[in-house]
Amino acid sequence: MRHKKRAFAVVVLLACLHLPILFAGFVAPYDPAQQNRDLPYAPPTRIHFFDNGSLHRPFVYSQTFSFDGYQTDTTRRHELRFFVKGSPYKVLGVFGANSHLFGVDERARISVLGTDAYGRDEFSRILWGGQISLAAGLLATILTLITATLIGIISGYCGSWVDESLMGSAELFLSLPWLYFLLMVRALLPLHVSPTATFFLLIGVIGIIGWARPARLVRGIVLTARTHNYVLAARGFGATDSYILRRHIFPETLGVLLTQAALLVPAYVAAEVTLSFFGLGVSEPTPSWGNMMSSLQQYSVLVSYGWLMAPAAALVITSVMYWVLADTIRYWVQSR
């Protein structure tokens, strides 16, 4: 019962993480590429409820930028409104819309997590950038697990020289310095390509590199499963190899594959962030958590504008939640 409650809590938390990112256009108050050069490096906007001791609906004050820094104009109050019209976007990349969860009137701006050097809203960019980073992690994980499952099952079930050849390749991939190899492969690919092409190149590079470890785990399970009495009985009754693999072998690998998926997603998200951080991933103006953090390579930005580390915090939160999910799946597999 305790593990079921834990699993339910993890699923709810993951939904709370992914749904705002999935519907970033609605939740984000601004277009992620919209610049406001009058508000560079604006600090996070404070939301107020009291004015002169009186309770009001949530509101913000206007901010103005000068050489002395940002000044708050307490004489101009702007109420926070919900379900407002704003910049157009596409829901799930298909349906056009212009409704946003919250916002203020056009004379002011609400920047929940501040702005970057070009005055772009950091909160909006984190949500839109999360679509790139999380999608890269999820799709690369699917590619890795499909490759690992095929190679692991073939290797473990066929044995002999097939097993030796495939596992020898796995040993080669495991011995490679993963990060440097990833950087080398991506650096050899074309740099001047569209963001969409770069995104799929990243998925291909990241997904293909990481197949070796899960393939070895799948192979081990297959080696054990093919010696079970019910598999031997099925073979004795004339069952085909495809039937045995589909009915008896593959279901044994599902627990390990789910655990590996929960571990690989944050690893691959971090890989995308690393490549984009060094300028080898998705480029501006399309946001991703990696290229958003590239400005932190400047020491002055790192020490002066702490809110620009929000993408790193999002990466840490995402990784921890997936690690907890992997641990929960492991308990479930062991208790079956």
Protein Blocks (a to p, Z undefined) as FASTA:
>chain_A
ZZmmmmmmmmmmmmmmmmmmmmmmmmpmbdfklccfklghiacddddfbeghiacddddd
dddddfkbpcddfkbccdddehiadddddehhlagcfbdfbdcdfkbccdfkopafkopa
fklmmmmmmmmmmmmmmmmmmmmmmmmmmmmmmmmmngmmllmmmmmmmmmmmmpcfklm
mmmmmmmpcfbbcfklmmmmmmmmmmmmmmmmmmmmmmmmmmmmmmpmklmmmmmnopaf
klmmmmmmmmmmmmmmmmmmmmmmmmmmmmmmmmmmnopaccdfbdcfklmmmmmmpmkl
mmmmmmlmmmmmmmmmmmmmmmmmmmmmmmmmmmZZ
